[in-house]
Amino acid sequence: MQTNNQIAKSSKRELLAQTIAQEFKDLEHVTRYLQCCKKYPHFIVYRAYAEAKAMPTEQIRKSRQALFFYLLKKYAHERNHNTVH
């Protein structure tokens, strides 16, 4: 049985995943965003989302989605690297 705290965390993850998918016009891949929201801390997902969203279109090489996933992995790696030392 889930506690209220677990349900609230789950709802936050789902809401963030839905928000990202809608913003990037990528609703068919909302489950990918949800997986990321479950795998990575909220602040890392949100940071990658905010930066990908703010990037001017002319500075994006592939797609906003690709930029988001790149930034997400970069920030997660930096966090893991910094906590090891």
Secondary structure, DSSP 4 states (H G I P E B T S, - for coil): ---HHHHHHHHHHHHHHHHHHHHTT-GGGHHHHHHHHHHS-HHHHHHHHHHHHHS-GGG-SS-HHHHHHHHHHHHHHHHHHHHH-
